[in-house]
Amino acid sequence: MSITNAFRSAAIIAIAILAGPNLAAAATEEPIHSFTGGKDGAFPTAPLLVQQDGVIFGVTTNGGTAGEGQVFTLQPPAAGSTTWSKIVIWSFGGSTDGNGPRGKLVAGPNGSLFGTTQLGGNSTESPCSGSIGCGTVFELLPPPAGSTTWTKTLLYSFNLADGEEPLGLVADASGALYGTTLTTVFQLAPPAGGSGNWTFTELHGYSGGVDGSGPNPDLLIDSGGVIYGSTPDGGSFGHGTVFSITPPAGGVGTWSYLHLHDFEGPPNDGGAPNGGLQGGAGDLWGTTQGGGTDSGGSIFELRQEIEGSPLYTAIQQYSFSGTGSDGGIPLAGLFRADDGSYWGTASQGGVVDATYCSNGCGVVFQLTRKLVHLQLVWEYAVVSDFDGTASADGLYPNTALGADHNGSLYGMTLDGGDTFGTVFELADAAAILPAATPVFSPAGGNYTTAQTVMITDSTPGATIYYTTDGTTPTKSSSVYSEAITVSSTEKLKADAMATGYLRSAVASATYTIEPRAATPVFSPKGGTYSAAKMVKISDATPGATIYYTTDGTKPTKSSSVYTGPITVSSTEKLKAEALATGYLWSSLASATYTIDPPGAVH
């Protein structure tokens, strides 16, 4: 580590590993659905996909109509109610349909969902033969208007050479999907032009040992397309690794795999990282289910020593006791709120109830950066305990948290509720900032021709909703995808939504489209004449009123209104403009008449 970075680490961002947990602001978890097994599903393990409006999508590995797993949605309570509505949108049938979904869903275009099943598909290879298969990637399309039935499309069936049991997906800006199997990190690229087969590419294969093995799901992909992930095993010390995979320059060639960290295990480092990473290039955060001072797991930060360097320094930001009141054995990654705090769950510890969980039923925690004695320190606090005193509460939280646009956090427990696990909520818990306000270009104003209006938003991944009738946009409004042609007077309004942000403020712009009236025409034209002239002024705009002056000044509505020919008997400079309903003022017409009779003395 450089001297500069060593000083920064020691003096600016000191580590606060506390003897015991502090109490955070009250934010009690409450179950919003208890799985009952059978068709309702059981034992959820994958993180939820939480939409900004609070609609939740998730999977259970078991349950559904055929018992092979399901995709479900939870709809927020209606006004005046506290009951969430669970709807199964797909039950897997096994065999070619797939079975055992266990990865987080990814939101696709037009309300679609992408996901994986561990088993099933079209592979006939042994041991992927028969009704088992090596796994699938699928897409679910929402029901058309007037229907409640979702449509499932099989995008890819895994063969032995691809790796087995795909878990979880992430997407990049182009719509390509990335995920992990037991032995690979892969890319699945959409077909050119939107039709045809998706293309599978292995980005890195694992054989165990120093390279690591069994890459975790929930990869992190940054704005530059660099992928970050971890393995729970292997590495130089056998306690797992963190890695990056960088796309080739120009998109052509081989992806570059880089080993960022080998976990050393207790007491000074974590062991067995799991779940996804948070952050990006230069600063990565995550959890380990083992290692730490008491072997109860840890929260770690990997900080790049020098910008652009492949060398990272591991910092153990918190070490769990394991079964104490602060929790232990975190099984999922972290959620980062907009105030910079990190939220997560530990599967054990907290309140001990011998009937349900003798090692503690688990906790929700928060890691907050605070200024203490002129130093920034990370302070750990338990936010809520899973108490285990009644089966209605969940036990053993095991998924990363997701947030809606109100800052309410949602997660799942492996057990409890009606025996088979729960979905829980911490209402209005996390600090969430609004998305940026959309910007119209060109700005609203008066125009003489139709305008091509673009709407942009600086929030990454923002979806822009807009109206053209002056009403406030909602999720049912038009989604901006291309420039809007405004050919008549309209009032546009737009707002934006993005994952991890509150809904933006509403932007408004009024476009008044009025063509100019035709420019008046003088007859005869201005010039030098030997005698007085009768000058006519005409205008091509229907119903136009012509205003004129004879002293060279610019006409206004207070000027003379043209009603008939004007006698010009001496030198004069005439000016005229026209105005009509639905039109702007015309351009200014001007003509100078010089009357020079024969024999005039100059």
N, C-alpha and C positions, 0 to 999 in steps of 0.2 A: 504494500500500500504506500502511496506517495505521502510525504510529510503533510501536504495540504489536506488530503483526504483523511489522514489519521487525525489531524487537529479537528477537522469538521465533525468526524464521527464522535470524538471524545468530548469536544467542548460545545458543539452546537446541538447535536441530537443525541443526548445521553440516553442510556437505556434505563428504564425504570422497571426492574423486576421486584415486585412487591412481595412481602411476606404472606399476605393474604389478600383476598379480593376486596375492593371498595364497593360501595353501593352506588349504582348509577341511577339516573332519573327513572322513576317508576314506569314500566312498560310491560305489564303482565301478559304472558302468552295465553291465548284462549283457543281451544280447538274449534275449528269451523266445520270439520267433517271427520267422522270416525269410520274407518273401513270395517265392514262387517264380514269380509271374506266372501267366498263364492262369487257370484256375478258382480258384486260390488268391489272386488279386488282386495288385495292383502299385501302387507309388508312392503310399502313403497321405499325405494332406494335412490331414485334419480331426482336431481333438483327440479323445482317447478319452473315453468315459463310463466312469468307474471306480466300481464299486459298493463299498459299505463292506466287504463280505465278500471283496473281491478279484476278483470276476467283472468282466470287462472287455467293453465293447461298442464297436465302431468300424465305420468304412466305408472302402472303397477305391473310388476313382473308376472304376478299370478292373478287369477280371477278373470272376469269377463264371461261372456256366454259359453265359450268353449274351455274356459279355464287356462288359456294360454297367454293371458295378459291383455291389457286394455290401454286405450288412450281416453282420458276423461277431461272434462272441463268443469270448473266451479264458477257459477255465475253469482255476482254479489247480491245481497239481499235487496228486495224491492223496497220502495219507500214505505216506512212504517213497520218493516219487518227486520228480524235479526237472523233469518234462516237463509243460508247459502243453498243454491240449487246445484246438485251434481248430475251431470249428464254424461253417459258413456257415448263417445262419438265413434269409437272403433273397438271391436272385440276381435282379437287375433284367433285364427282358426288352426294355426299350426301348419306344417308342411310348407307348400309354396307361399302361403300367406305370411309365414313367419310366426315366431312365438318368443316370448320372453323379452319384451321391451325393457331396457334398463338404463337408457341414456336420456339426457335432457333433450327436450324438443327444441327446434329452431324455427323461429317465425320466418315464413317465406313471403313472396309477393301475393297481393290480393287475398290476404287472410289465410294462406295455406300454411301447413306445418310439415317440417321434415323431421324424421326420426330413424331409429335403428331397432332391429330385433337381434338378440344374441344368436338365435338359432333360426332354422327354417330357410326357405328360399328354393331356388331352382337347381342348386348344386347336386350332382349325383356322384361326387367323388367320395370314396371311403376315407375317413370315417364321417364324411358329410353327406352320406347317402340316406335314402328313404325319407322319413318324415322329420329328420333332424335338421340337416343342412348346416351351413357355416355362418348363416346370418344374412341380414338384408338391410338396405337403406330404402325407406319409403317416403312418399309424399301423400298428405291428406289435403284434399280440396274442400273448402266449406260448401254447404248446401246452396244451390241456386235459389232465387226468390221463390217463395211458396213451398219450399221443401225443408225437411229437417235431416236429410240423409247426406252424410259426408261421403266423398269418393276417394278410394285409396289407389295409388299407383305404385307399383314396384319399380324402383329406379335402378337397383343393383343387387345381385345375389353374389355373395362371397364364395370363392373357391379356396382350396387349401393354400395355394400360392399367395393369396391376398391376405391371409391371416384369418383367424376365427374369432367369433363373438365380438362384433363391433359394439362400441359403447360411446354414446354421446357424439354430438356434432357441433361445429361452429361454422360460420359462413363468412366469406370475405365480401368486399364491395361488389365484386363481379358476379356473385351468386354461387361461386364454387364452394363445396362443402369439404370440411376436414374432420377427421376423427381418428380413433385408435382401435386396434384390435389387441388380442393377447400378445402379438408379436410385431406389429407394424404401426406406423403413423402414415395415414393415406390422404390423398386428395381425390375428390369425385367432382369432375368438371362437367357443367351442363353442356348439352349439344349446341353447336353453332346454329343460330337461326331459331332456336327454341324447339326443334323437333329432332328426334333420333335418340341414340343411346348416350347415356352418360359415360364419361371416360374415367376409369380407375387408374391411379398412379401411386405406387408405393414411394413415399418420401424418405422413409428410413425403416430398416428392419432390425429387430433385436434378437440377439442370440444368448443373452444373459451375461454374467460375468461383469467386467469393468464397465461395459456399455450400459448396464442396467437391463431390466426385464419388465414386461407387463406394463407398458405406459398407461398412466392414469387417463381417464376421460376428462372432458371439460377443458380442452386446450384453450390457450389464450392466443389471439391473433391481433397484432397491432396495425396501425394505419398503413405501415409500409409492407404489410403482408408477411412479416416475420412471425413464426409460430413459437410459442413457449409452452413447455410441459414438464412433467416429472415422471419418474418411475419409482414405485414403492420399494423395489429391491435392487440389488446389484450395486455397481459403482466400486470404487477403490476400497471402501470399508464395508461394503455389503449392506449399507443402510439406505440406499436409494440415491437418486440423482435428480438434477434439474438440467434441462437442455433447451437449445433453440435450434430451429430449422429455418434457414433464410432462402427465399426464392432466388433463382438465377437472374442476373441482370438482363433486362429486356424480355424476360419471360421464357427464354430458350436456354436449355441446358439442365444441369444437375443441381438440385437443392443442396445447400451446405448445412451439415449437421455439426453442432458445437456443444461440447460438454461444458456447462457453466458451474456446476457444483457437485461434489460428492459429500453426502452427509456422513458425519463421523459417529453419530450416536451419542449416548449420554457420557459425561454430564454436560459437556459444553456445546453440543450440537444436537439437532433433532435427528429422528430416524423414521423411515417409512412415511414419506410425504404422500398425501392423498388429496383428492379433490383438485379443483382448478387453481390457477395462479391469478393474482390481481396485479395491476400496474402495467409496466411496459418496459421498453428498452431503458436500461440504467437503474431500474428500481422494481424489483419483483417481491411480492408478498405471498405467503401461503402458510399451511399448517402441516404438522407431522403428527401421526397418531402415537409415535413412540419417541424415545430420546428425551432430551431435556434433563434438567438437574435431577428430577425424581423419576425419570422414565415414564412420565405421564403424558408426554406429548409436548409440543411447542408451537409457538407462532414465530415465524422467521421472516427476515427481510434479506434479500440479496441485493447489494448495492454495488454498482459498477465503480471500480476504483478510479478510472479515468474515462472520460467520455469517448465512446467508440472502441474501448478496450474490451477484449474477451474475458478479462479478469474481474471476478466478482468477489466481494467480501460478504460472508454470511454473518448476520447479527441475530442472536436469539432474543427476540423482543419480549417474549414471555414464556415461562416454563410452568406447565401445569403440574399440580400435585398428584393428579391421577384420580383419587377418590375423595379428596377433600372438598370443602365448600366452594372452592374456585373451579371445580370441574376437572375433567381430564379425558384423554383419548378422543380428540376431535377427529371426526370422520369426514369432514367436508371442508371446502375452501371458504374464503372470506367474502364478505360484501363490503364495498367501500362507499360510504355516504359522501355527500357533497361537502361536508365540513372536514373531510379528510379522515374521519374516524373509520375504524374497521369493526364489523359486526360478524359474529359467527356462533357456532354451537359446539358444545363438547358433549359427547355421548354418555359420559358418566360424571359422577361427582354431584355436588350440590346437596339438596335435601336427601337424607337417607331414610328409606322406608323398607324395613326388612321383608315386608310382605311382597313388595313389588320389585325392589331394586336395592339390594343390600350395599352396593357400591355407589349409590346415588343414581338418580334418574336422569341426570343431565341438566345442562344450563344453556342459556343464551348469554353471550358476553359482548362487551364493547371495549375496544382499545382506542383511547382518545389521547391526542397530543395536547399537552398543557405546558404553560410556562411556569417553571418552578425555579426560584432563585436565579433568574435570568438565563435559564437553560430550558430548552424544549425537551420534554420527557414523554414517553408513552406510558399511560396509566391504564391498568387493566381493571375492569369492574364487571361483576355479575349483574345482568339486567333482570333476568327472570329464571326461576327454578321450575323444573318439572317435578311436581311434588309427590306423585305416586300414591297419594292418599286415597284415590278412587280411580277406578278403571276409566272414567271419563277423560282424565288427563292423559296426555301422551307420555311415553317413556322412550328414552334413548334417541334423541334427535340425531339425524344422520345425513341431512342434506344441506347444501348451501342456501342462504336466504336470498329471496328476491323481493323487490320493492315495487309498489304501484306509485302513481303520481302524487299521492298524499303522503308518501313516506311510510306507509304501513308495510311491515315486513312479513313474509310468509315462508314457511318451511314445513318439513314433514318429520314424523317420528316413526321408528321402525316397529314400535309396539305401543300398547296402551289403547285408549279409546275403547272401542268394542273389541279389544284383544288384537286387532290386526293392523294397528297403526293409525295415525291421524294426520290431517293438515291443520296447522295452527297459524294464528295471526298475532302480531304485536302491532296494535293500532297506532298510527301516527308516531312511530318511534324514531325514525331516522331523519336527518336533515337532508332535504332534497331541494335543489335549486330549479327555477324555471328554465325551460329551453329559451334560446334567444328569440326575440321577436322577428318575424319574417320581414323582408324588405322587398318593396316593389321597384321594378326598373322597366321603363322610366317611371318617375314619380307621378302621382296624380296631378291633374291640372286641366287646362283648356287646350284642346288640340283641334286642328282643322282636318286631320285625316285619321283613319283607324290606327290604333296603336297595338303593337305586339308586346305584351307585358310579361316579364319574367318575375317569378317569386323565388327568392333564395333564403336560406337560413343557415347560420354559421354553426349550429349544433350538429355534431357528428351523428349521422344516421337518422336525422329528423324526418318525420312525415308531415307534410304541410297540407292542411285542410283549408278550403276556401269557398266563398260564396260570391255571387255577382249581383245579388239583389239587396245588399245592405244588411242581411241578417247575420247573426253571430254563428260562426262555423261550429259544427259538432262532428262526432265520428261518423255521422251519416252523410256529411257533406262531401263534395268532390275532393278527391286526392290530387294534388298538383303533381303532374308528371311531365308536362311540356308547356311552352309559352302559350298564353291566352290571347286571342285576338279580341280587342275591344273596339267595336265599330259603331257603337252608339253610346249615349251617356249611361254610365254604370257606376255603382259604388261597390268596389271590391273589398272584402274582408278576409283575413287569413290568420291562422294561428298554427303552431307547430307542437308536435309531441315526439319524444324520443325516450328510449330506454334509459332509466336512471335520472330523469328530469321531470319536474312538474310541467304541466301544459303552459305554453308561452302566453304572454299578453297578446291581445288581438291587434293586428295591424289593419289600418283602414286607408283606402285611397279612392278618391272620386275622380273619374275621367269624364270630362265633358267634351264630346265629339261634335263640333259644329263647323261645317265648311264655311269658308269665306264667301260672301256674296261676290258676284262678278264685278270686275272693275268697270266703272262707268265709262262711256265712250262719247266724245264730243264730235258734233257734225255741224259745220265743217271743222276740220282740224285747226289747231292753232297755227298762226302764221301772220304775214303782212298782207293787208287788204287795202284797196283804194276807197272802199265805202263801208258803211256800217253793215254788220252781219247779224242775221238771226241764227243763234246757236241753239241746236237741240242737244239734249243729254239723254242718252238711253242706257238701259242696263238689262242684261240677259237673265237675271235672277227673277223668277216669278214673284210678283207681289212686292218687289223691292221699292223702298222709299229712297229717293236721291236727295241728299243735302249738299248745298253748294255755297260758295262765296265768290265774290268778284274782286276782292282786294288782296288776294294772295295768301290769306290765312287758312289754316286747316279747318275744315267743316266739323261741326258738332251737331248734336240734336237741337241746339238752339239756332242753328243757321237756317237760311231760306230753304224751303222744300220745293223741289222742282215740280212745276205743274204744266209748264208750256215753254216754248222757245224764248230765249233771252236775247234782247237787243243789245248788241255791243257796238257803240258808236264812237268810242274812244279807246285808246290803248288800255287793256285790262288783262289781269291774270286770273283765270277761272280755276277753281279747284272743286272737286266733287268726290263724295263717298256714298256708298249705298249700304242699306241695312234691310234685312228681311227676317221674318220669323223662322227660327231654326238655323240661322246663319250668323256668323260673326261679321263685323264691319269689313267692307271690301277694302282692297288696297286703294291708295289715294291716286286719283286721276288729276292731271294738271295740264293746262293749255294756256299759252299767252297769245293774245290777239293784238296786233299792231295795226291801227287804222291810219293810213297815210294817203289822203286824197290827192289827186293830180294838182300841181301848182301850189301845194302847201309849202309855206316858207319854213325852212329848217334852220 
